[in-house]
Amino acid sequence: MTHDSSADGSLLTVRGLQVAYRGRTFRPPTRVLHGVDLDVRAGEAVGLVGESGSGKSTLGRAVLGLAPVTGGSIVFDGEDISHASRARRRALAADIQVIFQDPYSSLSPSLTVGDTLSEPLRARGGTRGDSLRRVSELLDLVNLPADAARRLPREFSGGQRQRIAIARALALEPRLIICDEPVSALDLTTQERILDLLLEVQERTGVAYLFVSHDLNVVRAVCHRVAVMRGGEIVESSDGDAVTSAPAHPYTQRLLLAAPVADPVQQARRRQEYALVRDQDASLENLEDNR
């Protein structure tokens, strides 16, 4: 399905975004994002990488309307959705969807897969026949058998459940999917299969991804561009190959060296390099703090 995006080619435009959570009584709000800029073009995959607490998941939640925007703007297809109403957010669900980290808790255990996939379709007024056809299409799209529609989530493996979650996110033919650590709860072999599936889905549907992860190796596999977050700010942003093969910022270098490799000799060498870069990064941070 083809849609028009904004004049500059960006489907999602984030400018100067600030997010702060209210503190307890008499305490100032806790600022989590500090003026973040980000663009996602139609059909593009943009990776958002950082350690826990970097603000990457908060940015994804802000796009979904699940985090309090206190400054800046979030524009989707030319419309400012920074403070969209609940009714508008419900309407936007057809265009913006999410795949969560944990495939075990993101699906209702009491609903069959068919009911899970048809629920958003029925909410949009689809007929039973239309819903059944769409469920069949979705299962085929994520490489699950047709009889999966009659089964419960507990009958599937973690990787299969994540395929179901991907199918659910695709049910309404969204234009943007927020992928919030979608493979981090899976083993390495299953991770690779799910990443291949996401690439295949994007090729077939043209959906855009904002892919949140702590692992540079993961985003390198699926993303055209990568932005690295630290302390609520983007410290480096470029095309995926540049960021993951020759990172410029010491923090990005640390993230790359922290990624596990199979070769024990290479892993030992990486640990030594990681310690050196970590010390250099700490020294640089101290200099910036003392300015």
C-alpha positions as CSV (number, residue, x, y, z in Angstrom):
1,M,0.0,0.0,0.0
2,T,1.4,3.4,-1.0
3,H,1.1,6.6,1.0
4,D,2.4,10.1,0.8
5,S,4.8,11.2,3.5
6,S,5.8,14.8,4.3
7,A,7.4,17.1,1.8
8,D,11.0,16.4,2.9
9,G,10.5,12.6,2.6
10,S,10.4,12.0,6.4
11,L,7.5,9.9,7.7
12,L,8.5,10.6,11.3
13,T,10.3,13.8,12.4
14,V,11.4,14.4,15.9
15,R,12.8,17.8,16.8
16,G,14.2,19.1,20.1
17,L,12.2,16.4,22.0
18,Q,12.2,16.6,25.8
19,V,10.6,14.1,28.1
20,A,10.4,14.6,31.9
21,Y,8.6,12.6,34.6
22,R,7.1,14.3,37.6
23,G,9.0,13.7,40.8
24,R,7.5,13.1,44.1
25,T,6.1,15.9,46.3
26,F,8.5,18.9,46.3
27,R,10.9,17.2,44.0
28,P,11.7,18.6,40.5
29,P,10.7,16.5,37.4
30,T,13.2,13.9,36.2
31,R,14.4,14.8,32.7
32,V,14.9,11.8,30.5
33,L,15.3,13.2,27.0
34,H,17.2,16.4,26.3
35,G,16.4,17.9,22.9
36,V,16.5,14.8,20.7
37,D,16.4,15.2,16.9
38,L,15.5,12.1,14.7
39,D,14.1,11.3,11.3
40,V,12.6,8.1,9.9
41,R,11.8,8.0,6.2
42,A,9.0,5.9,4.7
43,G,10.2,2.3,4.2
44,E,13.4,2.9,6.2
45,A,14.8,1.2,9.3
46,V,16.4,3.4,11.8
47,G,18.2,1.9,14.8
48,L,18.2,3.5,18.2
49,V,21.0,2.1,20.3
50,G,22.2,2.6,23.9
51,E,22.7,1.1,27.3
52,S,19.9,0.8,29.9
53,G,18.9,4.3,31.0
54,S,20.1,6.0,27.8
55,G,16.6,7.1,26.9
56,K,16.1,5.0,23.8
57,S,13.0,3.2,24.9
58,T,11.6,6.5,26.3
59,L,11.9,8.0,22.8
60,G,9.9,5.0,21.3
61,R,7.3,5.4,24.0
62,A,7.0,9.1,23.3
63,V,6.3,8.4,19.7
64,L,3.6,6.0,20.8
65,G,2.1,8.6,23.1
66,L,3.1,6.7,26.3
67,A,5.6,9.2,27.7
68,P,5.0,12.9,28.7
69,V,6.4,15.3,26.1
70,T,7.6,18.4,27.8
71,G,9.3,20.1,24.9
72,G,10.0,19.9,21.2
73,S,7.8,18.1,18.7
74,I,6.9,14.7,17.2
75,V,5.5,15.0,13.6
76,F,4.1,12.0,11.8
77,D,3.4,12.5,8.1
78,G,3.2,16.2,8.5
79,E,0.9,16.1,11.6
80,D,2.2,17.2,15.1
81,I,1.2,14.3,17.4
82,S,3.2,15.4,20.4
83,H,0.1,16.0,22.5
84,A,-2.5,14.0,20.4
85,S,-5.7,13.2,22.2
86,R,-6.7,9.7,23.2
87,A,-9.2,9.5,20.3
88,R,-6.5,10.7,17.8
89,R,-4.1,8.1,19.3
90,R,-6.6,5.3,18.7
91,A,-6.9,6.4,15.1
92,L,-3.2,6.6,14.7
93,A,-2.9,3.0,15.8
94,A,-3.7,2.0,12.2
95,D,-0.5,3.8,11.1
96,I,1.9,3.4,14.2
97,Q,2.3,0.0,15.9
98,V,4.7,-1.6,18.3
99,I,6.5,-4.9,18.8
100,F,7.5,-5.4,22.5
101,Q,10.5,-7.2,23.9
102,D,8.8,-10.1,25.7
103,P,6.8,-12.5,23.5
104,Y,5.6,-14.3,26.6
105,S,3.8,-11.4,28.2
106,S,2.8,-9.4,25.1
107,L,0.1,-11.9,24.1
108,S,-3.1,-12.7,25.9
109,P,-2.9,-16.3,27.2
110,S,-6.7,-16.9,26.9
111,L,-7.1,-15.8,23.3
112,T,-6.3,-18.0,20.3
113,V,-3.9,-16.7,17.8
114,G,-6.7,-16.1,15.4
115,D,-8.7,-14.0,17.9
116,T,-5.5,-12.1,18.8
117,L,-4.9,-11.2,15.1
118,S,-8.5,-10.4,14.3
119,E,-9.2,-8.3,17.3
120,P,-7.9,-5.0,15.8
121,L,-9.6,-5.8,12.6
122,R,-13.0,-6.3,14.2
123,A,-12.5,-3.1,16.2
124,R,-12.2,-1.3,12.9
125,G,-15.5,-2.7,11.7
126,G,-14.2,-5.5,9.6
127,T,-16.6,-8.4,8.7
128,R,-15.9,-11.9,10.0
129,G,-15.0,-13.0,6.4
130,D,-12.6,-10.2,5.9
131,S,-11.0,-10.9,9.3
132,L,-10.5,-14.6,8.5
133,R,-8.9,-13.8,5.2
134,R,-6.6,-11.2,6.8
135,V,-5.6,-13.6,9.6
136,S,-4.6,-16.2,6.9
137,E,-2.6,-13.6,5.1
138,L,-0.8,-12.5,8.3
139,L,0.1,-16.1,9.3
140,D,1.6,-16.6,5.8
141,L,3.5,-13.4,6.0
142,V,5.3,-14.4,9.2
143,N,5.8,-18.0,8.1
144,L,3.4,-19.8,10.5
145,P,1.0,-22.6,9.5
146,A,-2.7,-21.9,8.9
147,D,-3.7,-24.1,11.9
148,A,-1.9,-21.7,14.2
149,A,-5.0,-19.6,14.2
150,R,-6.8,-22.2,16.4
151,R,-4.1,-22.6,19.0
152,L,-3.2,-20.7,22.2
153,P,0.1,-18.8,22.7
154,R,1.4,-21.3,25.3
155,E,1.6,-23.9,22.5
156,F,4.3,-21.9,20.7
157,S,8.0,-21.3,21.3
158,G,9.4,-17.9,22.1
159,G,10.4,-17.3,18.5
160,Q,7.0,-18.4,17.2
161,R,5.3,-16.1,19.7
162,Q,7.3,-13.2,18.5
163,R,6.2,-14.0,15.0
164,I,2.6,-13.8,16.2
165,A,3.4,-10.4,17.8
166,I,4.8,-9.2,14.5
167,A,1.7,-10.4,12.7
168,R,-0.5,-8.6,15.2
169,A,1.5,-5.4,14.6
170,L,1.0,-5.8,10.9
171,A,-2.8,-6.5,11.1
172,L,-3.9,-2.9,10.2
173,E,-1.1,-2.3,7.6
174,P,0.8,0.3,9.6
175,R,3.4,2.6,8.1
176,L,5.7,2.7,11.1
177,I,6.5,0.0,13.7
178,I,8.4,0.7,16.9
179,C,10.5,-2.4,17.5
180,D,11.4,-2.2,21.2
181,E,14.1,-4.8,21.8
182,P,12.2,-7.4,19.8
183,V,14.8,-10.1,19.8
184,S,16.7,-9.5,23.1
185,A,14.7,-12.2,25.0
186,L,15.5,-14.8,22.3
187,D,18.5,-17.1,21.8
188,L,21.0,-16.2,19.1
189,T,19.7,-18.6,16.4
190,T,16.1,-17.5,16.9
191,Q,17.2,-13.8,16.9
192,E,18.7,-14.3,13.5
193,R,15.5,-15.8,12.1
194,I,13.3,-13.0,13.5
195,L,15.7,-10.4,12.1
196,D,15.5,-12.1,8.7
197,L,11.7,-12.1,9.0
198,L,11.6,-8.4,9.8
199,L,13.7,-7.7,6.7
200,E,11.4,-9.8,4.6
201,V,8.3,-8.1,6.0
202,Q,9.8,-4.7,5.2
203,E,10.6,-5.7,1.7
204,R,7.1,-7.0,1.1
205,T,5.1,-4.2,2.8
206,G,7.3,-1.1,2.8
207,V,6.8,-0.5,6.5
208,A,9.3,1.7,8.3
209,Y,11.0,0.6,11.6
210,L,12.2,2.5,14.6
211,F,14.4,-0.3,16.0
212,V,15.3,0.1,19.7
213,S,18.2,-2.1,20.9
214,H,21.2,-2.2,23.2
215,D,23.1,-4.3,20.6
216,L,24.9,-2.7,17.7
217,N,25.3,-6.1,16.0
218,V,21.5,-6.5,16.0
219,V,20.8,-3.1,14.4
220,R,23.6,-3.5,11.9
221,A,21.6,-6.5,10.5
222,V,18.4,-4.6,9.8
223,C,18.9,-0.8,9.9
224,H,19.8,1.7,7.2
225,R,20.8,4.3,9.7
226,V,21.7,4.2,13.4
227,A,21.5,6.8,16.1
228,V,23.4,6.2,19.4
229,M,21.9,7.5,22.6
230,R,23.5,8.3,25.9
231,G,22.1,10.1,28.9
232,G,19.0,11.2,27.0
233,E,20.9,12.6,24.0
234,I,22.0,11.4,20.6
235,V,25.8,11.3,20.6
236,E,26.4,9.8,17.1
237,S,24.2,9.3,14.1
238,S,25.1,8.0,10.6
239,D,24.4,5.2,8.1
240,G,24.4,1.8,9.7
241,D,27.7,0.6,8.2
242,A,29.6,3.7,9.3
243,V,28.4,3.6,12.9
244,T,28.9,-0.2,13.4
245,S,32.2,-0.6,11.6
246,A,34.0,2.7,12.4
247,P,32.3,4.5,15.2
248,A,33.6,8.0,15.9
249,H,32.3,8.5,19.5
250,P,34.1,6.7,22.4
251,Y,30.7,5.6,23.8
252,T,29.8,3.9,20.5
253,Q,33.1,2.2,20.4
254,R,32.4,0.8,23.9
255,L,29.0,-0.5,22.7
256,L,30.6,-2.2,19.7
257,L,33.4,-3.8,21.8
258,A,30.9,-5.0,24.4
259,A,29.0,-7.1,21.8
260,P,29.9,-10.8,22.3
261,V,31.8,-12.7,19.6
262,A,32.2,-16.5,19.2
263,D,36.0,-16.5,19.0
264,P,37.4,-16.6,22.6
265,V,40.7,-15.1,21.5
266,Q,38.9,-12.2,19.8
267,Q,36.6,-11.8,22.8
268,A,39.6,-11.5,25.2
269,R,41.2,-8.9,22.9
270,R,37.9,-7.0,22.9
271,R,37.8,-7.0,26.7
272,Q,41.2,-5.3,26.7
273,E,40.1,-2.8,24.1
274,Y,36.9,-2.2,25.9
275,A,38.7,-1.3,29.2
276,L,40.9,1.1,27.3
277,V,38.1,2.9,25.5
278,R,36.0,3.0,28.7
279,D,38.8,4.8,30.6
280,Q,39.3,7.2,27.7
281,D,35.5,7.9,27.6
282,A,35.5,8.5,31.4
283,S,38.3,11.0,31.0
284,L,36.6,12.8,28.2
285,E,33.4,13.0,30.3
286,N,35.2,14.5,33.2
287,L,36.8,17.1,31.0
288,E,33.3,18.1,29.6
289,D,31.8,18.2,33.2
290,N,34.6,20.6,34.4
291,R,34.2,23.1,31.5
